[in-house]
Amino acid sequence: MLIKQAIQIIKLLGLRRAAKMKKRHEKALPLIRGYAATTCFWTLLNVGFWDDLSAAGSLGLADYCATKGFDPHVLGSVCSYLDGIRMVDFDESTGAVRLTKRSRELLAEPRGLFELLYAYEPVFVELEPMLRGQKKYGPDVQRRTRWVGLGSGNLCRQLPYPVMIDMARRHGCKRVLDLGCGDGAFLMELASQAPTISGVGIDLDAPVVQLANQQIAAAGLSARLNAVVGDMFDVTAQSAASFGTVDCLTACDTFHEYLWNGDERVIGLLRALKSAFPKAVMVIGEFCKQSHESLRKRPTAFLEHHLFHQLTNQRIETANRWLEIFHRAGLHIREEKVFDLVGHGYFVVA
């Protein structure tokens, strides 16, 4: 039947035109499917479906929708689509749905990529008004800070946190102040791997700080960790005592957010922190800019990551520029590790 239909199309359009059309549609499909699949993935992630399905192993959609108050037609339609692209196994006759190998893999390390993209989705929704100059990032368009914290935390657990925790332990750190702590992911990872270390996180975003303390409590770490609302730019020698005897300041992917209008604000912050905590070391993890040519040759996820930052007025610098910034702030480099492969650098400075 399909062969007959294909022959009819070729007779109508001609072999060359039919073949060209097919080839062009095949090139467009990954872009179209990427948007549809990602939006469905986000939705099910946000409502807890993926975690519920992972925990249960299998769900009956009728009962699940009744329990959650979801529309069974909408969820069934999404599951049918995801079954078509092998992200779930969905039996439409029974309503049973299960994870596939593909969805299990996406819910592992890549989960943070989906969460981080969702954090920046409002920017892409408003991209045309931003392009036309009708809206600007900041006053008119904002990213979802909660999802920045969740996505960054899940991604940083893979390499940045292990590297920084190793540095903190080897440099004898006992009490940590984590700058721009987000959802507390670094502090919790630190506490779980280094039982002798305690810490406090500081972040401007009150809802994210609340999330951090909720997660810290759920992990049973409230005796050693907590997070507070505050501005790291306001930390002074007088207020430093409120954090306890801090011997280590940590910052993972924090300072680049303040470089858009030049280096001076970050340099001033580093000087002030050194003055407030003169005996503390700083363990810093930061994105290190990769050249556009290298990303063209090997277009990793950092291509999108650079786009996120450019559109939201965040400046990523090279490892050498970070060293220059630390030097101008009067800090000395005690240790340096740069992984060009993943565009990230780690520095212990004092």
Secondary structure as GFF3:
##gff-version 3
##sequence-region A 1 350
A	DSSP	alpha_helix	2	13	.	.	.	ID=ss1
A	DSSP	alpha_helix	15	46	.	.	.	ID=ss2
A	DSSP	alpha_helix	49	56	.	.	.	ID=ss3
A	DSSP	beta_strand	58	60	.	.	.	ID=ss4
A	DSSP	alpha_helix	61	68	.	.	.	ID=ss5
A	DSSP	alpha_helix	72	84	.	.	.	ID=ss6
A	DSSP	beta_strand	88	91	.	.	.	ID=ss7
A	DSSP	beta_strand	96	99	.	.	.	ID=ss8
A	DSSP	alpha_helix	101	106	.	.	.	ID=ss9
A	DSSP	alpha_helix	111	125	.	.	.	ID=ss10
A	DSSP	alpha_helix	127	131	.	.	.	ID=ss11
A	DSSP	alpha_helix	145	156	.	.	.	ID=ss12
A	DSSP	alpha_helix	160	170	.	.	.	ID=ss13
A	DSSP	beta_strand	175	179	.	.	.	ID=ss14
A	DSSP	alpha_helix	185	193	.	.	.	ID=ss15
A	DSSP	beta_strand	198	203	.	.	.	ID=ss16
A	DSSP	alpha_helix	206	218	.	.	.	ID=ss17
A	DSSP	beta_strand	225	229	.	.	.	ID=ss18
A	DSSP	three_ten_helix	232	234	.	.	.	ID=ss19
A	DSSP	three_ten_helix	240	243	.	.	.	ID=ss20
A	DSSP	beta_strand	248	252	.	.	.	ID=ss21
A	DSSP	three_ten_helix	255	258	.	.	.	ID=ss22
A	DSSP	alpha_helix	264	276	.	.	.	ID=ss23
A	DSSP	beta_strand	281	287	.	.	.	ID=ss24
A	DSSP	alpha_helix	292	297	.	.	.	ID=ss25
A	DSSP	alpha_helix	302	311	.	.	.	ID=ss26
A	DSSP	alpha_helix	319	328	.	.	.	ID=ss27
A	DSSP	beta_strand	333	339	.	.	.	ID=ss28
A	DSSP	beta_strand	344	349	.	.	.	ID=ss29
###
